[in-house]
Amino acid sequence: MTNHQTNQKTKRTNRLRAAVLGAVLFLTACGAEEAGDVTVIGATSGPYSDQLNEGVQEALEGTRTIRVVEFNDYIQPNRSLVEGSIDANVFQHGLFLANYTNETDEPLVGVFSVPTAPIGLYSKRHDALTDVSRGHRIALPNDPVNLARSLRQIASYGWATFDETVPPEAWTERDVVDNPHDLVFDTLDAATLPRTLDDVDFAFINGNYALASGLTFDEAVALEETPDDYLIQFTVAEEDASSDWVEDVRRAYASRAFYDYTRNETPGYVIPDWLKEAWHDYD
Protein backbone atom coordinates (compact mmCIF):
# COMPACT_ATOMS: atom_id res chain seq x y z
CA MET A 1 0.00 0.00 0.00
CA THR A 2 1.37 3.45 -0.97
CA ASN A 3 1.60 6.36 1.46
CA HIS A 4 -1.11 8.08 -0.55
CA GLN A 5 -3.49 5.12 -0.25
CA THR A 6 -2.82 5.04 3.48
CA ASN A 7 -3.63 8.74 3.66
CA GLN A 8 -6.89 8.22 1.80
CA LYS A 9 -7.98 5.36 4.07
CA THR A 10 -7.16 7.55 7.05
CA LYS A 11 -9.28 10.30 5.49
CA ARG A 12 -12.29 7.97 5.30
CA THR A 13 -11.86 7.15 8.98
CA ASN A 14 -11.54 10.81 9.82
CA ARG A 15 -14.85 11.69 8.16
CA LEU A 16 -16.71 10.36 11.18
CA ARG A 17 -14.59 12.66 13.32
CA ALA A 18 -15.36 15.50 10.92
CA ALA A 19 -19.08 14.85 11.31
CA VAL A 20 -18.73 15.07 15.08
CA LEU A 21 -16.69 18.25 14.67
CA GLY A 22 -19.40 19.65 12.43
CA ALA A 23 -21.99 19.08 15.15
CA VAL A 24 -19.76 20.83 17.67
CA LEU A 25 -19.26 23.74 15.28
CA PHE A 26 -23.00 23.96 14.79
CA LEU A 27 -23.55 24.35 18.53
CA THR A 28 -20.73 26.89 18.71
CA ALA A 29 -22.24 28.76 15.79
CA CYS A 30 -25.64 28.97 17.44
CA GLY A 31 -24.08 30.82 20.35
CA ALA A 32 -21.98 33.09 18.19
CA GLU A 33 -24.30 34.16 15.38
CA GLU A 34 -25.33 37.37 17.09
CA ALA A 35 -21.69 38.43 17.15
CA GLY A 36 -21.56 38.03 13.38
CA ASP A 37 -18.46 35.81 13.35
CA VAL A 38 -20.03 32.61 11.98
CA THR A 39 -19.68 31.84 8.29
CA VAL A 40 -21.83 29.08 6.76
CA ILE A 41 -20.15 27.39 3.80
CA GLY A 42 -21.65 24.73 1.55
CA ALA A 43 -19.46 22.03 0.04
CA THR A 44 -19.88 18.67 -1.59
CA SER A 45 -19.22 15.74 0.72
CA GLY A 46 -15.64 14.56 0.66
CA PRO A 47 -12.45 16.52 0.00
CA TYR A 48 -13.82 20.07 -0.05
CA SER A 49 -15.89 19.72 3.11
CA ASP A 50 -12.87 18.00 4.69
CA GLN A 51 -10.64 20.92 3.71
CA LEU A 52 -12.99 23.29 5.47
CA ASN A 53 -13.66 21.20 8.58
CA GLU A 54 -10.12 19.96 9.13
CA GLY A 55 -7.84 22.55 7.52
CA VAL A 56 -9.49 25.95 7.22
CA GLN A 57 -11.23 25.83 10.60
CA GLU A 58 -7.92 25.18 12.37
CA ALA A 59 -6.32 28.09 10.55
CA LEU A 60 -9.23 30.35 11.55
CA GLU A 61 -9.18 29.37 15.20
CA GLY A 62 -9.62 32.39 17.42
CA THR A 63 -10.83 34.67 14.63
CA ARG A 64 -13.90 33.13 13.00
CA THR A 65 -16.06 30.02 13.18
CA ILE A 66 -17.25 28.26 10.06
CA ARG A 67 -20.15 25.88 9.84
CA VAL A 68 -20.03 23.48 6.91
CA VAL A 69 -23.20 22.29 5.17
CA GLU A 70 -22.59 19.21 3.00
CA PHE A 71 -24.34 18.61 -0.32
CA ASN A 72 -24.47 15.50 -2.49
CA ASP A 73 -25.16 17.10 -5.86
CA TYR A 74 -24.11 20.02 -8.03
CA ILE A 75 -27.48 21.82 -7.97
CA GLN A 76 -28.26 22.67 -4.35
CA PRO A 77 -25.03 24.52 -3.41
CA ASN A 78 -25.65 27.42 -5.80
CA ARG A 79 -29.38 27.43 -5.13
CA SER A 80 -28.70 27.68 -1.39
CA LEU A 81 -26.18 30.48 -1.93
CA VAL A 82 -28.65 32.46 -4.03
CA GLU A 83 -31.38 31.92 -1.42
CA GLY A 84 -29.04 33.08 1.34
CA SER A 85 -29.09 29.94 3.49
CA ILE A 86 -25.31 29.71 3.11
CA ASP A 87 -22.67 32.45 2.77
CA ALA A 88 -20.35 30.71 0.31
CA ASN A 89 -19.80 27.40 -1.42
CA VAL A 90 -16.82 25.28 -2.46
CA PHE A 91 -17.68 22.70 -5.11
CA GLN A 92 -17.51 24.15 -8.62
CA HIS A 93 -14.77 25.12 -11.03
CA GLY A 94 -14.67 28.34 -13.00
CA LEU A 95 -16.31 27.03 -16.18
CA PHE A 96 -19.15 25.41 -14.23
CA LEU A 97 -19.75 28.69 -12.41
CA ALA A 98 -19.65 30.68 -15.66
CA ASN A 99 -22.17 28.32 -17.23
CA TYR A 100 -24.44 28.65 -14.19
CA THR A 101 -24.35 32.45 -14.09
CA ASN A 102 -24.89 32.67 -17.86
CA GLU A 103 -27.96 30.47 -17.60
CA THR A 104 -29.46 32.03 -14.47
CA ASP A 105 -28.08 35.59 -14.44
CA GLU A 106 -27.44 35.17 -10.71
CA PRO A 107 -24.65 37.44 -9.35
CA LEU A 108 -22.26 34.81 -8.00
CA VAL A 109 -18.48 35.14 -8.28
CA GLY A 110 -15.47 32.94 -7.61
CA VAL A 111 -13.11 34.97 -5.42
CA PHE A 112 -10.21 32.52 -5.27
CA SER A 113 -9.41 28.95 -6.23
CA VAL A 114 -8.59 26.17 -3.77
CA PRO A 115 -6.53 22.95 -3.94
CA THR A 116 -8.43 20.77 -6.38
CA ALA A 117 -8.87 17.02 -6.74
CA PRO A 118 -8.43 16.24 -10.46
CA ILE A 119 -11.01 14.37 -12.50
CA GLY A 120 -9.83 10.87 -13.28
CA LEU A 121 -10.56 7.95 -15.59
CA TYR A 122 -11.25 4.87 -13.47
CA SER A 123 -11.92 1.23 -14.26
CA LYS A 124 -12.33 -2.09 -12.49
CA ARG A 125 -11.76 -3.97 -15.76
CA HIS A 126 -8.77 -2.27 -17.36
CA ASP A 127 -5.39 -0.93 -16.29
CA ALA A 128 -4.22 1.22 -19.19
CA LEU A 129 -5.50 3.55 -21.90
CA THR A 130 -4.26 1.07 -24.48
CA ASP A 131 -6.80 -1.47 -23.20
CA VAL A 132 -9.63 0.37 -24.95
CA SER A 133 -11.44 -1.86 -27.40
CA ARG A 134 -14.43 -1.94 -29.72
CA GLY A 135 -17.77 -1.36 -28.05
CA HIS A 136 -16.40 -0.35 -24.67
CA ARG A 137 -18.83 1.62 -22.51
CA ILE A 138 -17.60 4.93 -21.09
CA ALA A 139 -19.52 6.67 -18.29
CA LEU A 140 -19.29 10.47 -18.13
CA PRO A 141 -20.79 13.30 -16.04
CA ASN A 142 -24.02 14.58 -17.57
CA ASP A 143 -23.67 18.26 -16.66
CA PRO A 144 -22.58 20.16 -19.80
CA VAL A 145 -19.29 21.52 -18.47
CA ASN A 146 -17.91 18.31 -16.99
CA LEU A 147 -19.19 16.30 -19.95
CA ALA A 148 -17.16 18.49 -22.31
CA ARG A 149 -14.22 18.27 -19.91
CA SER A 150 -14.31 14.46 -20.10
CA LEU A 151 -14.70 14.41 -23.87
CA ARG A 152 -11.61 16.61 -24.16
CA GLN A 153 -9.73 13.92 -22.26
CA ILE A 154 -11.06 11.29 -24.65
CA ALA A 155 -9.80 13.37 -27.57
CA SER A 156 -6.38 13.67 -25.91
CA TYR A 157 -6.23 9.86 -25.60
CA GLY A 158 -6.91 9.51 -29.34
CA TRP A 159 -10.06 7.50 -28.65
CA ALA A 160 -12.30 9.78 -30.71
CA THR A 161 -12.26 13.03 -32.66
CA PHE A 162 -14.79 15.83 -32.48
CA ASP A 163 -16.33 18.51 -34.67
CA GLU A 164 -13.70 21.24 -34.99
CA THR A 165 -16.38 23.87 -35.60
CA VAL A 166 -17.66 23.39 -32.03
CA PRO A 167 -15.63 24.90 -29.16
CA PRO A 168 -14.12 22.06 -27.07
CA GLU A 169 -15.67 23.49 -23.89
CA ALA A 170 -19.09 22.94 -25.50
CA TRP A 171 -18.58 19.40 -26.83
CA THR A 172 -21.25 16.76 -26.27
CA GLU A 173 -21.34 13.16 -27.42
CA ARG A 174 -23.28 14.39 -30.49
CA ASP A 175 -20.13 16.19 -31.70
CA VAL A 176 -18.15 12.99 -32.26
CA VAL A 177 -17.08 12.77 -35.91
CA ASP A 178 -14.83 9.71 -35.71
CA ASN A 179 -15.28 6.90 -33.18
CA PRO A 180 -12.87 4.17 -34.34
CA HIS A 181 -13.60 1.93 -31.33
CA ASP A 182 -17.39 2.36 -31.54
CA LEU A 183 -17.35 3.51 -27.94
CA VAL A 184 -20.69 3.82 -26.15
CA PHE A 185 -21.05 6.98 -24.07
CA ASP A 186 -23.32 6.86 -21.00
CA THR A 187 -23.96 10.29 -19.45
CA LEU A 188 -25.01 10.14 -15.80
CA ASP A 189 -25.27 12.30 -12.72
CA ALA A 190 -21.71 12.94 -11.52
CA ALA A 191 -22.43 11.73 -7.98
CA THR A 192 -23.48 8.30 -9.26
CA LEU A 193 -20.42 7.60 -11.38
CA PRO A 194 -18.38 5.69 -8.75
CA ARG A 195 -21.24 3.19 -8.56
CA THR A 196 -21.09 2.50 -12.30
CA LEU A 197 -17.64 0.89 -12.24
CA ASP A 198 -19.05 -2.64 -12.02
CA ASP A 199 -21.11 -2.04 -15.16
CA VAL A 200 -18.91 -0.02 -17.54
CA ASP A 201 -15.41 -0.29 -18.94
CA PHE A 202 -14.25 3.17 -17.92
CA ALA A 203 -15.77 6.08 -15.98
CA PHE A 204 -14.73 9.70 -15.68
CA ILE A 205 -15.19 10.59 -12.01
CA ASN A 206 -14.78 14.06 -10.54
CA GLY A 207 -12.11 14.06 -7.85
CA ASN A 208 -14.44 14.92 -4.97
CA TYR A 209 -16.78 12.03 -5.74
CA ALA A 210 -13.91 9.63 -6.41
CA LEU A 211 -12.30 10.29 -3.03
CA ALA A 212 -15.63 10.34 -1.18
CA SER A 213 -16.42 6.88 -2.59
CA GLY A 214 -13.12 5.42 -1.37
CA LEU A 215 -11.18 5.56 -4.64
CA THR A 216 -7.65 6.95 -4.65
CA PHE A 217 -5.72 8.86 -7.29
CA ASP A 218 -3.32 5.91 -7.49
CA GLU A 219 -6.16 3.75 -8.77
CA ALA A 220 -6.96 6.01 -11.72
CA VAL A 221 -6.09 4.78 -15.19
CA ALA A 222 -5.38 8.42 -16.04
CA LEU A 223 -5.64 11.78 -14.25
CA GLU A 224 -6.37 15.09 -15.88
CA GLU A 225 -3.64 17.73 -15.97
CA THR A 226 -6.04 20.27 -14.53
CA PRO A 227 -5.97 23.73 -16.17
CA ASP A 228 -6.89 26.89 -14.26
CA ASP A 229 -10.45 26.92 -15.63
CA TYR A 230 -11.16 23.66 -13.79
CA LEU A 231 -9.82 24.66 -10.38
CA ILE A 232 -12.48 24.68 -7.67
CA GLN A 233 -13.61 28.18 -6.67
CA PHE A 234 -14.54 29.67 -3.33
CA THR A 235 -17.80 31.23 -4.50
CA VAL A 236 -19.88 34.00 -2.91
CA ALA A 237 -22.58 36.48 -3.82
CA GLU A 238 -21.06 39.33 -5.79
CA GLU A 239 -21.96 41.83 -3.04
CA ASP A 240 -19.84 39.86 -0.55
CA ALA A 241 -16.72 39.52 -2.71
CA SER A 242 -14.82 42.24 -0.83
CA SER A 243 -16.15 41.41 2.64
CA ASP A 244 -13.85 41.08 5.62
CA TRP A 245 -15.02 37.52 6.26
CA VAL A 246 -14.02 36.49 2.73
CA GLU A 247 -10.56 37.89 3.33
CA ASP A 248 -10.40 36.02 6.65
CA VAL A 249 -11.11 32.74 4.87
CA ARG A 250 -8.68 33.52 2.05
CA ARG A 251 -5.94 34.13 4.61
CA ALA A 252 -6.81 30.82 6.27
CA TYR A 253 -6.28 28.98 2.98
CA ALA A 254 -2.95 30.80 2.58
CA SER A 255 -1.80 30.00 6.12
CA ARG A 256 0.96 27.71 7.30
CA ALA A 257 -1.65 25.56 9.09
CA PHE A 258 -3.56 24.91 5.86
CA TYR A 259 -0.32 24.37 3.95
CA ASP A 260 0.64 21.64 6.44
CA TYR A 261 -2.83 20.10 6.19
CA THR A 262 -2.67 20.01 2.39
CA ARG A 263 0.82 18.51 2.22
CA ASN A 264 0.08 15.88 4.86
CA GLU A 265 -3.52 14.94 4.10
CA THR A 266 -4.22 15.67 0.43
CA PRO A 267 -1.19 14.87 -1.75
CA GLY A 268 -1.94 14.85 -5.44
CA TYR A 269 -4.26 17.84 -5.39
CA VAL A 270 -3.67 20.59 -7.94
CA ILE A 271 -2.43 23.75 -6.18
CA PRO A 272 -3.50 27.13 -7.60
CA ASP A 273 -0.73 29.54 -8.55
CA TRP A 274 -1.79 32.12 -5.96
CA LEU A 275 -1.37 29.53 -3.19
CA LYS A 276 1.99 28.39 -4.54
CA GLU A 277 3.13 31.99 -4.19
CA ALA A 278 1.59 32.39 -0.73
CA TRP A 279 3.23 29.15 0.43
CA HIS A 280 6.61 29.88 -1.13
CA ASP A 281 8.36 30.38 2.20
CA TYR A 282 6.88 27.16 3.64
CA ASP A 283 8.37 24.79 1.02
C-alpha positions in Angstrom: 0.0 0.0 0.0 1.4 3.4 -1.0 1.6 6.4 1.5 -1.1 8.1 -0.5 -3.5 5.1 -0.3 -2.8 5.0 3.5 -3.6 8.7 3.7 -6.9 8.2 1.8 -8.0 5.4 4.1 -7.2 7.6 7.0 -9.3 10.3 5.5 -12.3 8.0 5.3 -11.9 7.1 9.0 -11.5 10.8 9.8 -14.8 11.7 8.2 -16.7 10.4 11.2 -14.6 12.7 13.3 -15.4 15.5 10.9 -19.1 14.8 11.3 -18.7 15.1 15.1 -16.7 18.3 14.7 -19.4 19.6 12.4 -22.0 19.1 15.2 -19.8 20.8 17.7 -19.3 23.7 15.3 -23.0 24.0 14.8 -23.5 24.3 18.5 -20.7 26.9 18.7 -22.2 28.8 15.8 -25.6 29.0 17.4 -24.1 30.8 20.3 -22.0 33.1 18.2 -24.3 34.2 15.4 -25.3 37.4 17.1 -21.7 38.4 17.2 -21.6 38.0 13.4 -18.5 35.8 13.3 -20.0 32.6 12.0 -19.7 31.8 8.3 -21.8 29.1 6.8 -20.1 27.4 3.8 -21.7 24.7 1.6 -19.5 22.0 0.0 -19.9 18.7 -1.6 -19.2 15.7 0.7 -15.6 14.6 0.7 -12.5 16.5 0.0 -13.8 20.1 0.0 -15.9 19.7 3.1 -12.9 18.0 4.7 -10.6 20.9 3.7 -13.0 23.3 5.5 -13.7 21.2 8.6 -10.1 20.0 9.1 -7.8 22.6 7.5 -9.5 25.9 7.2 -11.2 25.8 10.6 -7.9 25.2 12.4 -6.3 28.1 10.6 -9.2 30.4 11.5 -9.2 29.4 15.2 -9.6 32.4 17.4 -10.8 34.7 14.6 -13.9 33.1 13.0 -16.1 30.0 13.2 -17.2 28.3 10.1 -20.2 25.9 9.8 -20.0 23.5 6.9 -23.2 22.3 5.2 -22.6 19.2 3.0 -24.3 18.6 -0.3 -24.5 15.5 -2.5 -25.2 17.1 -5.9 -24.1 20.0 -8.0 -27.5 21.8 -8.0 -28.3 22.7 -4.4 -25.0 24.5 -3.4 -25.6 27.4 -5.8 -29.4 27.4 -5.1 -28.7 27.7 -1.4 -26.2 30.5 -1.9 -28.6 32.5 -4.0 -31.4 31.9 -1.4 -29.0 33.1 1.3 -29.1 29.9 3.5 -25.3 29.7 3.1 -22.7 32.4 2.8 -20.3 30.7 0.3 -19.8 27.4 -1.4 -16.8 25.3 -2.5 -17.7 22.7 -5.1 -17.5 24.1 -8.6 -14.8 25.1 -11.0 -14.7 28.3 -13.0 -16.3 27.0 -16.2 -19.1 25.4 -14.2 -19.8 28.7 -12.4 -19.6 30.7 -15.7 -22.2 28.3 -17.2 -24.4 28.6 -14.2 -24.3 32.5 -14.1 -24.9 32.7 -17.9 -28.0 30.5 -17.6 -29.5 32.0 -14.5 -28.1 35.6 -14.4 -27.4 35.2 -10.7 -24.7 37.4 -9.4 -22.3 34.8 -8.0 -18.5 35.1 -8.3 -15.5 32.9 -7.6 -13.1 35.0 -5.4 -10.2 32.5 -5.3 -9.4 28.9 -6.2 -8.6 26.2 -3.8 -6.5 23.0 -3.9 -8.4 20.8 -6.4 -8.9 17.0 -6.7 -8.4 16.2 -10.5 -11.0 14.4 -12.5 -9.8 10.9 -13.3 -10.6 8.0 -15.6 -11.3 4.9 -13.5 -11.9 1.2 -14.3 -12.3 -2.1 -12.5 -11.8 -4.0 -15.8 -8.8 -2.3 -17.4 -5.4 -0.9 -16.3 -4.2 1.2 -19.2 -5.5 3.5 -21.9 -4.3 1.1 -24.5 -6.8 -1.5 -23.2 -9.6 0.4 -25.0 -11.4 -1.9 -27.4 -14.4 -1.9 -29.7 -17.8 -1.4 -28.1 -16.4 -0.4 -24.7 -18.8 1.6 -22.5 -17.6 4.9 -21.1 -19.5 6.7 -18.3 -19.3 10.5 -18.1 -20.8 13.3 -16.0 -24.0 14.6 -17.6 -23.7 18.3 -16.7 -22.6 20.2 -19.8 -19.3 21.5 -18.5 -17.9 18.3 -17.0 -19.2 16.3 -19.9 -17.2 18.5 -22.3 -14.2 18.3 -19.9 -14.3 14.5 -20.1 -14.7 14.4 -23.9 -11.6 16.6 -24.2 -9.7 13.9 -22.3 -11.1 11.3 -24.7 -9.8 13.4 -27.6 -6.4 13.7 -25.9 -6.2 9.9 -25.6 -6.9 9.5 -29.3 -10.1 7.5 -28.6 -12.3 9.8 -30.7 -12.3 13.0 -32.7 -14.8 15.8 -32.5 -16.3 18.5 -34.7 -13.7 21.2 -35.0 -16.4 23.9 -35.6 -17.7 23.4 -32.0 -15.6 24.9 -29.2 -14.1 22.1 -27.1 -15.7 23.5 -23.9 -19.1 22.9 -25.5 -18.6 19.4 -26.8 -21.2 16.8 -26.3 -21.3 13.2 -27.4 -23.3 14.4 -30.5 -20.1 16.2 -31.7 -18.2 13.0 -32.3 -17.1 12.8 -35.9 -14.8 9.7 -35.7 -15.3 6.9 -33.2 -12.9 4.2 -34.3 -13.6 1.9 -31.3 -17.4 2.4 -31.5 -17.3 3.5 -27.9 -20.7 3.8 -26.2 -21.1 7.0 -24.1 -23.3 6.9 -21.0 -24.0 10.3 -19.4 -25.0 10.1 -15.8 -25.3 12.3 -12.7 -21.7 12.9 -11.5 -22.4 11.7 -8.0 -23.5 8.3 -9.3 -20.4 7.6 -11.4 -18.4 5.7 -8.8 -21.2 3.2 -8.6 -21.1 2.5 -12.3 -17.6 0.9 -12.2 -19.1 -2.6 -12.0 -21.1 -2.0 -15.2 -18.9 0.0 -17.5 -15.4 -0.3 -18.9 -14.2 3.2 -17.9 -15.8 6.1 -16.0 -14.7 9.7 -15.7 -15.2 10.6 -12.0 -14.8 14.1 -10.5 -12.1 14.1 -7.8 -14.4 14.9 -5.0 -16.8 12.0 -5.7 -13.9 9.6 -6.4 -12.3 10.3 -3.0 -15.6 10.3 -1.2 -16.4 6.9 -2.6 -13.1 5.4 -1.4 -11.2 5.6 -4.6 -7.7 7.0 -4.7 -5.7 8.9 -7.3 -3.3 5.9 -7.5 -6.2 3.7 -8.8 -7.0 6.0 -11.7 -6.1 4.8 -15.2 -5.4 8.4 -16.0 -5.6 11.8 -14.3 -6.4 15.1 -15.9 -3.6 17.7 -16.0 -6.0 20.3 -14.5 -6.0 23.7 -16.2 -6.9 26.9 -14.3 -10.4 26.9 -15.6 -11.2 23.7 -13.8 -9.8 24.7 -10.4 -12.5 24.7 -7.7 -13.6 28.2 -6.7 -14.5 29.7 -3.3 -17.8 31.2 -4.5 -19.9 34.0 -2.9 -22.6 36.5 -3.8 -21.1 39.3 -5.8 -22.0 41.8 -3.0 -19.8 39.9 -0.6 -16.7 39.5 -2.7 -14.8 42.2 -0.8 -16.2 41.4 2.6 -13.8 41.1 5.6 -15.0 37.5 6.3 -14.0 36.5 2.7 -10.6 37.9 3.3 -10.4 36.0 6.6 -11.1 32.7 4.9 -8.7 33.5 2.1 -5.9 34.1 4.6 -6.8 30.8 6.3 -6.3 29.0 3.0 -3.0 30.8 2.6 -1.8 30.0 6.1 1.0 27.7 7.3 -1.6 25.6 9.1 -3.6 24.9 5.9 -0.3 24.4 3.9 0.6 21.6 6.4 -2.8 20.1 6.2 -2.7 20.0 2.4 0.8 18.5 2.2 0.1 15.9 4.9 -3.5 14.9 4.1 -4.2 15.7 0.4 -1.2 14.9 -1.7 -1.9 14.9 -5.4 -4.3 17.8 -5.4 -3.7 20.6 -7.9 -2.4 23.7 -6.2 -3.5 27.1 -7.6 -0.7 29.5 -8.5 -1.8 32.1 -6.0 -1.4 29.5 -3.2 2.0 28.4 -4.5 3.1 32.0 -4.2 1.6 32.4 -0.7 3.2 29.1 0.4 6.6 29.9 -1.1 8.4 30.4 2.2 6.9 27.2 3.6 8.4 24.8 1.0 
